[in-house]
Amino acid sequence: MSKPILQENDIDLQPILDRRVVIVGYGNQGRPHALNLRDSGVSVKIGVRPESQKRTVALQDGFEALPLPEALTWADVVMLALPDEVMGSVYPQRLAPYLSAGKALGFVHGLVIHEQWLKPNADLDVFMVAPKAQGLGVRNKYVAGGGVPGLYAVHQNATGKAQAIALAYAKAIGCARVGVMETTFAEEAICDLFSEQAVLCGGLTGLIKAAFDTLVERGFSPEVAYFECLYEVKLIADLLHERGITGMRQGISSTALYGDISQGERVIDAHVRETMRQVLDDIVAGRFSQAMQTEFAQGKPRIQQALLQDEQHLIERTHRDLRARLKF
Ligand SMILES: NC(=O)c1ccc[n+]([C@@H]2O[C@H](COP(=O)([O-])OP(=O)(O)OC[C@H]3O[C@@H](n4cnc5c(N)ncnc54)[C@H](OP(=O)(O)O)[C@@H]3O)[C@@H](O)[C@H]2O)c1
């Protein structure tokens, strides 16, 4: 049976209008959430650490940006929009003492709760609202009168109101204009990590670089290889986003279509599918998040090395060169 989808008329906004909301972390997600909530009539303040770099931005946006103790004491609902890797260490001293019984603690992503990097006080409501977009999309779509789809979940329901708060929050940031679906912290965390690794980030950049390298190794020019393997990805991604795979195939040439159906399975073959299963196994068993924690604890050496290396990759040098010389 397919999951029910809730939209504007199915959700009561009042539970979030009746509560004071604090957003902790004014970055990619925190800022759009705060702006959308305020535009929906919600009472919002921003909670910042003493060394905050985003405090000025919050003030310029017209928000009160308070130290965490003051902000959390004022709040009924606290949305944690911090980087996932810092939440576990920030929570015990900087957040938990000010989260009295009956308050609601929100997350934008399920990972921290799923992996138990943070164990919320048992007397709190704990919910997740995960808009399916980067922060910029959450704000831009809202301002244009639309929204992005959202997933919600309840992890703890101390007051019996957690679901009503989560749904009202999702509606206030614009998700119900499109549709809101229920999930669990575990499902959202695992599927989100897997899609980032297999498709959206790791899979896609790996596919693009490998295809570009293959053409250049055979003597084709980096400029033409760049256009074919990277530049045009957006055009196909837009078609896929709007029309799905069948609709995308209706929008490409018959030559491209024959290449797609005859060679796609050759590239993404049984070996790649088996590797994907192993990637998923590592996520489910917690091995990926353990490795990530170790990497972060060591000061992100592997990330820094990969970024430096890819910045100098020929495809990136070609991108910078063409961007500077062409009008796109
Ligand atoms: N990036 C996305 O679009 C996206 C998409 C889907 C889900 N999410 C989820 O949204 C949540 C927030 O991610 P994000 O990308 O929005 O975070 P972010 O922009 O990287 O960081 C948010 C803010 O957290 C504060 N911060 C950083 N380190 C801190 C620390 N050690 N202690 C206290 N505050 C700290 C910083 O503000 P100050 O310097 O002002 O303190 C920073 O601006 C995560 O759960 C993430 O998985 C993000």
Ligand as a Chemical Component Dictionary entry (heavy atoms), coordinates in Angstrom:
data_LIG
# 
_chem_comp.id                   LIG 
_chem_comp.type                 NON-POLYMER 
_chem_comp.pdbx_formal_charge   0 
_chem_comp.three_letter_code    LIG 
# 
loop_
_chem_comp_atom.comp_id 
_chem_comp_atom.atom_id 
_chem_comp_atom.alt_atom_id 
_chem_comp_atom.type_symbol 
_chem_comp_atom.charge 
_chem_comp_atom.model_Cartn_x 
_chem_comp_atom.model_Cartn_y 
_chem_comp_atom.model_Cartn_z 
_chem_comp_atom.pdbx_ordinal 
LIG N1  N1  N 0  22.953 21.284 3.801  1  
LIG C1  C1  C 0  21.694 21.000 3.464  2  
LIG O1  O1  O 0  21.088 21.648 2.618  3  
LIG C2  C2  C 0  20.945 19.884 4.176  4  
LIG C3  C3  C 0  20.006 19.132 3.471  5  
LIG C4  C4  C 0  19.256 18.185 4.158  6  
LIG C5  C5  C 0  19.446 18.019 5.527  7  
LIG N2  N2  N 1  20.403 18.744 6.183  8  
LIG C6  C6  C 0  20.558 18.567 7.627  9  
LIG O2  O2  O 0  20.346 19.811 8.274  10 
LIG C7  C7  C 0  21.106 19.866 9.475  11 
LIG C8  C8  C 0  21.954 21.115 9.462  12 
LIG O3  O3  O 0  22.866 21.035 8.389  13 
LIG P1  P1  P 0  23.381 22.351 7.668  14 
LIG O4  O4  O 0  24.043 21.922 6.392  15 
LIG O5  O5  O -1 22.252 23.339 7.600  16 
LIG O6  O6  O 0  24.458 22.847 8.716  17 
LIG P2  P2  P 0  25.596 23.971 8.475  18 
LIG O7  O7  O 0  25.070 25.004 7.545  19 
LIG O8  O8  O 0  26.865 23.270 8.085  20 
LIG O9  O9  O 0  25.815 24.532 9.938  21 
LIG C9  C9  C 0  24.797 25.244 10.617 22 
LIG C10 C10 C 0  25.395 26.122 11.676 23 
LIG O10 O10 O 0  25.831 25.370 12.800 24 
LIG C11 C11 C 0  26.726 26.189 13.559 25 
LIG N3  N3  N 0  27.814 25.350 14.074 26 
LIG C12 C12 C 0  28.791 24.754 13.369 27 
LIG N4  N4  N 0  29.607 24.055 14.181 28 
LIG C13 C13 C 0  29.120 24.218 15.429 29 
LIG C14 C14 C 0  29.509 23.766 16.712 30 
LIG N5  N5  N 0  30.607 23.014 16.887 31 
LIG N6  N6  N 0  28.761 24.128 17.769 32 
LIG C15 C15 C 0  27.670 24.887 17.620 33 
LIG N7  N7  N 0  27.245 25.382 16.428 34 
LIG C16 C16 C 0  27.954 25.034 15.353 35 
LIG C17 C17 C 0  27.280 27.241 12.600 36 
LIG O11 O11 O 0  26.787 28.524 12.961 37 
LIG P3  P3  P 0  27.623 29.555 13.857 38 
LIG O12 O12 O 0  29.008 29.647 13.318 39 
LIG O13 O13 O 0  26.826 30.791 13.710 40 
LIG O14 O14 O 0  27.575 28.977 15.222 41 
LIG C18 C18 C 0  26.639 26.860 11.271 42 
LIG O15 O15 O 0  26.243 27.960 10.481 43 
LIG C19 C19 C 0  21.912 18.577 9.525  44 
LIG O16 O16 O 0  21.203 17.651 10.296 45 
LIG C20 C20 C 0  21.950 18.125 8.060  46 
LIG O17 O17 O 0  22.108 16.735 7.889  47 
LIG C21 C21 C 0  21.145 19.675 5.532  48 
# 
loop_
_chem_comp_bond.comp_id 
_chem_comp_bond.atom_id_1 
_chem_comp_bond.atom_id_2 
_chem_comp_bond.value_order 
_chem_comp_bond.pdbx_ordinal 
LIG N1  C1  SING 1  
LIG C1  O1  DOUB 2  
LIG C1  C2  SING 3  
LIG C2  C3  SING 4  
LIG C2  C21 DOUB 5  
LIG C3  C4  DOUB 6  
LIG C4  C5  SING 7  
LIG C5  N2  DOUB 8  
LIG N2  C6  SING 9  
LIG N2  C21 SING 10 
LIG C6  O2  SING 11 
LIG C6  C20 SING 12 
LIG O2  C7  SING 13 
LIG C7  C8  SING 14 
LIG C7  C19 SING 15 
LIG C8  O3  SING 16 
LIG O3  P1  SING 17 
LIG P1  O4  DOUB 18 
LIG P1  O5  SING 19 
LIG P1  O6  SING 20 
LIG O6  P2  SING 21 
LIG P2  O7  DOUB 22 
LIG P2  O8  SING 23 
LIG P2  O9  SING 24 
LIG O9  C9  SING 25 
LIG C9  C10 SING 26 
LIG C10 O10 SING 27 
LIG C10 C18 SING 28 
LIG O10 C11 SING 29 
LIG C11 N3  SING 30 
LIG C11 C17 SING 31 
LIG N3  C12 SING 32 
LIG N3  C16 SING 33 
LIG C12 N4  DOUB 34 
LIG N4  C13 SING 35 
LIG C13 C14 SING 36 
LIG C13 C16 DOUB 37 
LIG C14 N5  SING 38 
LIG C14 N6  DOUB 39 
LIG N6  C15 SING 40 
LIG C15 N7  DOUB 41 
LIG N7  C16 SING 42 
LIG C17 O11 SING 43 
LIG C17 C18 SING 44 
LIG O11 P3  SING 45 
LIG P3  O12 DOUB 46 
LIG P3  O13 SING 47 
LIG P3  O14 SING 48 
LIG C18 O15 SING 49 
LIG C19 O16 SING 50 
LIG C19 C20 SING 51 
LIG C20 O17 SING 52 
# 
